Amino acid sequence: MSTYANLPAPSPEQGLNRYLQEIRKFPMLEPEEEYMLAKRWVEDQDSEAAHRLVTSHLRLAAKIAMGYRGYGLPQAEVISEANVGLMQAVKRFDPEKGFRLATYAMWWIRASIQEYILRSWSLVKLGTTSAQKKLFFNLRKAKARLGALEEGDMRPENVRKIATDLGVTEQEVISMNRRLSGGDASLNAQVGADGEGTTQWQDWLEDEDADQATAFAESDELEARRALMAEAMKVLNEREQDILTQRRLQDQPVTLEDLSGVYNVSRERIRQIEVRAFEKLQKRMQELAREKGLLADA
């Protein structure tokens, strides 16, 4: 998407504060404005519309990128990778699905950042599967919960617990722990000129309560959302489920005209059922997300 040539870009020379100030000048979009811009991009490949969608979400990308500052990588590069993920999200965003761009984009932003971190840490061979990548980003947090942040190998019972919780083998936990503790770039390594200083990389990590590494693989995230949606769909009757599926959950939505013929009602009635069903589905999904601890209470 060459239209992004004029985007502001973070750099060590420019300074992070200056970049953050620069992206604040781009206004946030109202829902209807975002929807129309997204429609212009999807239907007409309008580069100006895509540019506005991206620039209005640069602050979101920067905020997410800040959550990964604990990996000892240049913050400007992490933000740049976040922006790459944002551009990919805009490119693939479908406004007819009913979700805001920010909700959709955060998965792409995180995936882009995490791929960059894996490449930078030379852990590609150790992180080829979804579970292994989740292990990389969640091992230290898991160790902290068990009070096992001591240096060296972990006790067998802790290894077993982490392996079970994260869905990997015990040997993968041992190997990753050794790699992170003393491999290409140890979390215990001293940070400073020529390795001098008393600050360690692990000291830069966010508070353990922060959600800096939700499920890595997009497939895992989408699977969780599909499961939530499948459960929430039960709140709809058979006709509502069918109309909503035909109108919003297919790559090629069925027209109001076609569905009005199937159900022998007017197009306007089909539209009303679709809107009402979507509202019921959203409400139920939010309720389920709160029940499962995936969404904080307002």
LINMORA-V521276 format. One record per residue. N is the residue number from 0. RES is the residue in one small letter. PSI is psi as a letter, one per 40 degrees, with the letter a starting at -180 (NA if undefined). OMEGA is omega in whole degrees, 0 to 359 (none if undefined). D_FIRST is the distance of its C-alpha to the first C-alpha in Angstrom with 2 decimals. Layout:
# LINMORA-V521276
N | RES | PSI | OMEGA | D_FIRST
N | RES | PSI | OMEGA | D_FIRST
This chain:
# LINMORA-V521276
0 | m | g | 187 | 0.00
1 | s | e | 181 | 3.78
2 | t | e | 183 | 5.43
3 | y | e | 182 | 6.35
4 | a | d | 184 | 8.60
5 | n | e | 179 | 11.46
6 | l | i | 172 | 11.59
7 | p | i | 182 | 15.06
8 | a | h | 178 | 15.49
9 | p | i | 177 | 18.79
10 | s | i | 178 | 21.02
11 | p | d | 181 | 24.69
12 | e | d | 182 | 25.66
13 | q | d | 184 | 24.30
14 | g | h | 185 | 25.88
15 | l | d | 182 | 24.68
16 | n | d | 180 | 26.69
17 | r | d | 178 | 25.16
18 | y | d | 181 | 21.60
19 | l | d | 176 | 22.87
20 | q | d | 182 | 24.55
21 | e | d | 183 | 21.52
22 | i | e | 177 | 19.37
23 | r | e | 182 | 22.44
24 | k | e | 180 | 22.11
25 | f | h | 184 | 19.30
26 | p | i | 173 | 21.28
27 | m | i | 183 | 21.34
28 | l | i | 171 | 20.83
29 | e | i | 183 | 23.72
30 | p | d | 182 | 23.44
31 | e | d | 179 | 23.67
32 | e | d | 178 | 21.10
33 | e | d | 181 | 18.59
34 | y | d | 182 | 19.55
35 | m | d | 178 | 19.14
36 | l | d | 179 | 15.69
37 | a | d | 177 | 14.62
38 | k | d | 178 | 16.53
39 | r | d | 179 | 14.86
40 | w | d | 183 | 11.39
41 | v | d | 187 | 13.13
42 | e | d | 186 | 15.40
43 | d | e | 184 | 13.84
44 | q | f | 181 | 10.04
45 | d | h | 185 | 10.84
46 | s | d | 178 | 8.09
47 | e | d | 178 | 11.08
48 | a | d | 179 | 12.00
49 | a | d | 180 | 8.90
50 | h | d | 180 | 9.38
51 | r | d | 177 | 13.00
52 | l | d | 180 | 12.72
53 | v | d | 185 | 11.14
54 | t | d | 180 | 13.59
55 | s | e | 181 | 16.44
56 | h | e | 178 | 16.16
57 | l | d | 179 | 15.92
58 | r | d | 177 | 19.68
59 | l | d | 180 | 19.64
60 | a | d | 180 | 17.50
61 | a | d | 180 | 19.93
62 | k | d | 179 | 22.91
63 | i | d | 181 | 22.13
64 | a | d | 180 | 21.52
65 | m | d | 180 | 24.95
66 | g | e | 181 | 26.55
67 | y | f | 182 | 25.84
68 | r | e | 182 | 27.43
69 | g | e | 183 | 30.43
70 | y | e | 174 | 29.06
71 | g | f | 181 | 29.73
72 | l | i | 180 | 26.21
73 | p | h | 184 | 24.77
74 | q | d | 179 | 23.59
75 | a | d | 180 | 20.86
76 | e | d | 178 | 19.35
77 | v | d | 178 | 19.83
78 | i | d | 178 | 18.04
79 | s | d | 178 | 15.06
80 | e | d | 177 | 15.03
81 | a | d | 179 | 15.50
82 | n | d | 176 | 12.40
83 | v | d | 178 | 10.42
84 | g | d | 178 | 12.37
85 | l | d | 179 | 11.74
86 | m | d | 178 | 7.95
87 | q | d | 179 | 9.04
88 | a | d | 179 | 11.76
89 | v | d | 181 | 10.07
90 | k | d | 186 | 8.17
91 | r | e | 186 | 11.76
92 | f | h | 177 | 13.91
93 | d | h | 183 | 16.70
94 | p | e | 182 | 18.69
95 | e | e | 180 | 21.63
96 | k | e | 175 | 22.50
97 | g | e | 180 | 24.08
98 | f | i | 175 | 22.64
99 | r | i | 181 | 20.99
100 | l | d | 182 | 17.43
101 | a | d | 179 | 19.08
102 | t | d | 181 | 21.24
103 | y | d | 188 | 18.51
104 | a | d | 185 | 16.16
105 | m | d | 179 | 19.04
106 | w | d | 179 | 19.36
107 | w | d | 180 | 15.85
108 | i | d | 180 | 16.35
109 | r | d | 181 | 19.77
110 | a | d | 180 | 18.89
111 | s | d | 179 | 16.32
112 | i | d | 184 | 19.02
113 | q | d | 174 | 21.78
114 | e | d | 179 | 20.28
115 | y | d | 179 | 19.93
116 | i | d | 179 | 23.53
117 | l | d | 179 | 24.82
118 | r | d | 184 | 23.42
119 | s | d | 181 | 24.84
120 | w | e | 179 | 28.17
121 | s | f | 182 | 28.57
122 | l | e | 185 | 29.37
123 | v | d | 182 | 27.19
124 | k | d | 179 | 30.37
125 | l | e | 186 | 31.98
126 | g | f | 184 | 29.08
127 | t | e | 180 | 28.16
128 | t | i | 179 | 29.09
129 | s | d | 182 | 28.14
130 | a | d | 180 | 31.64
131 | q | d | 178 | 31.64
132 | k | d | 176 | 28.42
133 | k | d | 178 | 30.01
134 | l | d | 180 | 33.08
135 | f | d | 185 | 31.34
136 | f | e | 184 | 29.96
137 | n | e | 185 | 33.13
138 | l | d | 183 | 36.02
139 | r | d | 178 | 37.02
140 | k | d | 179 | 36.97
141 | a | d | 178 | 39.09
142 | k | d | 180 | 41.49
143 | a | d | 179 | 41.88
144 | r | d | 180 | 42.91
145 | l | e | 183 | 45.56
146 | g | f | 186 | 46.69
147 | a | f | 182 | 45.87
148 | l | e | 179 | 44.00
149 | e | i | 179 | 46.74
150 | e | i | 178 | 45.92
151 | g | a | 183 | 46.58
152 | d | i | 178 | 46.69
153 | m | i | 176 | 46.87
154 | r | i | 183 | 49.85
155 | p | d | 182 | 49.78
156 | e | d | 177 | 49.88
157 | n | d | 177 | 46.78
158 | v | d | 182 | 44.92
159 | r | d | 181 | 46.00
160 | k | d | 181 | 44.96
161 | i | d | 179 | 41.42
162 | a | d | 180 | 40.98
163 | t | d | 183 | 42.09
164 | d | d | 185 | 39.97
165 | l | e | 175 | 36.71
166 | g | f | 177 | 37.40
167 | v | i | 179 | 37.68
168 | t | i | 178 | 40.68
169 | e | d | 180 | 43.07
170 | q | d | 178 | 42.42
171 | e | d | 177 | 38.68
172 | v | d | 180 | 39.62
173 | i | d | 182 | 42.07
174 | s | d | 181 | 39.69
175 | m | d | 179 | 36.83
176 | n | d | 179 | 39.34
177 | r | d | 180 | 40.72
178 | r | d | 181 | 37.33
179 | l | d | 181 | 36.29
180 | s | d | 182 | 39.77
181 | g | f | 182 | 40.12
182 | g | b | 185 | 37.42
183 | d | d | 182 | 34.52
184 | a | g | 186 | 34.23
185 | s | i | 174 | 36.94
186 | l | e | 178 | 36.59
187 | n | e | 181 | 40.08
188 | a | i | 178 | 39.18
189 | q | i | 179 | 40.14
190 | v | h | 179 | 37.46
191 | g | i | 180 | 38.32
192 | a | h | 180 | 38.81
193 | d | f | 177 | 39.94
194 | g | e | 181 | 40.21
195 | e | i | 177 | 42.73
196 | g | i | 184 | 42.92
197 | t | e | 180 | 43.78
198 | t | h | 178 | 40.44
199 | q | i | 178 | 38.99
200 | w | d | 183 | 35.45
201 | q | d | 178 | 36.69
202 | d | e | 180 | 37.85
203 | w | e | 183 | 34.26
204 | l | i | 178 | 33.55
205 | e | i | 175 | 33.25
206 | d | i | 184 | 36.23
207 | e | d | 180 | 36.94
208 | d | e | 182 | 36.68
209 | a | i | 181 | 33.00
210 | d | g | 184 | 30.57
211 | q | e | 180 | 28.30
212 | a | g | 173 | 27.87
213 | t | i | 188 | 27.86
214 | a | h | 189 | 27.57
215 | f | d | 190 | 25.10
216 | a | h | 177 | 24.03
217 | e | d | 180 | 21.83
218 | s | d | 178 | 24.32
219 | d | d | 182 | 27.13
220 | e | d | 180 | 25.58
221 | l | d | 180 | 24.83
222 | e | d | 179 | 28.34
223 | a | d | 180 | 29.94
224 | r | d | 178 | 28.25
225 | r | d | 180 | 29.29
226 | a | d | 179 | 32.81
227 | l | d | 181 | 32.94
228 | m | d | 180 | 31.82
229 | a | d | 178 | 34.35
230 | e | d | 181 | 37.08
231 | a | d | 182 | 36.11
232 | m | d | 182 | 36.11
233 | k | e | 180 | 39.87
234 | v | e | 182 | 40.36
235 | l | i | 174 | 39.53
236 | n | i | 187 | 42.02
237 | e | d | 180 | 41.43
238 | r | d | 179 | 40.34
239 | e | d | 179 | 37.91
240 | q | d | 183 | 36.37
241 | d | d | 182 | 35.97
242 | i | d | 180 | 34.52
243 | l | d | 179 | 32.03
244 | t | d | 182 | 30.98
245 | q | d | 186 | 30.71
246 | r | d | 189 | 28.77
247 | r | e | 186 | 26.39
248 | l | f | 177 | 26.44
249 | q | i | 179 | 25.54
250 | d | d | 178 | 22.38
251 | q | g | 184 | 24.12
252 | p | i | 176 | 26.16
253 | v | i | 183 | 29.62
254 | t | i | 175 | 30.43
255 | l | d | 180 | 32.99
256 | e | d | 181 | 35.13
257 | d | d | 181 | 35.38
258 | l | d | 178 | 36.24
259 | s | d | 176 | 38.76
260 | g | d | 180 | 40.51
261 | v | d | 185 | 40.60
262 | y | e | 177 | 42.12
263 | n | f | 175 | 44.05
264 | v | i | 182 | 42.86
265 | s | i | 176 | 40.91
266 | r | d | 180 | 37.13
267 | e | d | 179 | 37.52
268 | r | d | 176 | 39.49
269 | i | d | 180 | 36.79
270 | r | d | 179 | 34.23
271 | q | d | 178 | 36.70
272 | i | d | 179 | 37.26
273 | e | d | 182 | 33.54
274 | v | d | 181 | 33.02
275 | r | d | 180 | 36.21
276 | a | d | 180 | 35.43
277 | f | d | 178 | 32.03
278 | e | d | 178 | 33.77
279 | k | d | 180 | 36.44
280 | l | d | 179 | 33.99
281 | q | d | 181 | 32.05
282 | k | d | 181 | 35.39
283 | r | d | 178 | 36.69
284 | m | d | 178 | 33.63
285 | q | d | 178 | 34.02
286 | e | d | 180 | 37.72
287 | l | d | 180 | 37.20
288 | a | d | 178 | 34.63
289 | r | d | 179 | 37.21
290 | e | d | 182 | 39.97
291 | k | e | 178 | 38.10
292 | g | e | 181 | 37.23
293 | l | e | 182 | 33.47
294 | l | h | 181 | 33.40
295 | a | i | 176 | 35.50
296 | d | i | 180 | 37.87
297 | a | NA | none | 37.02
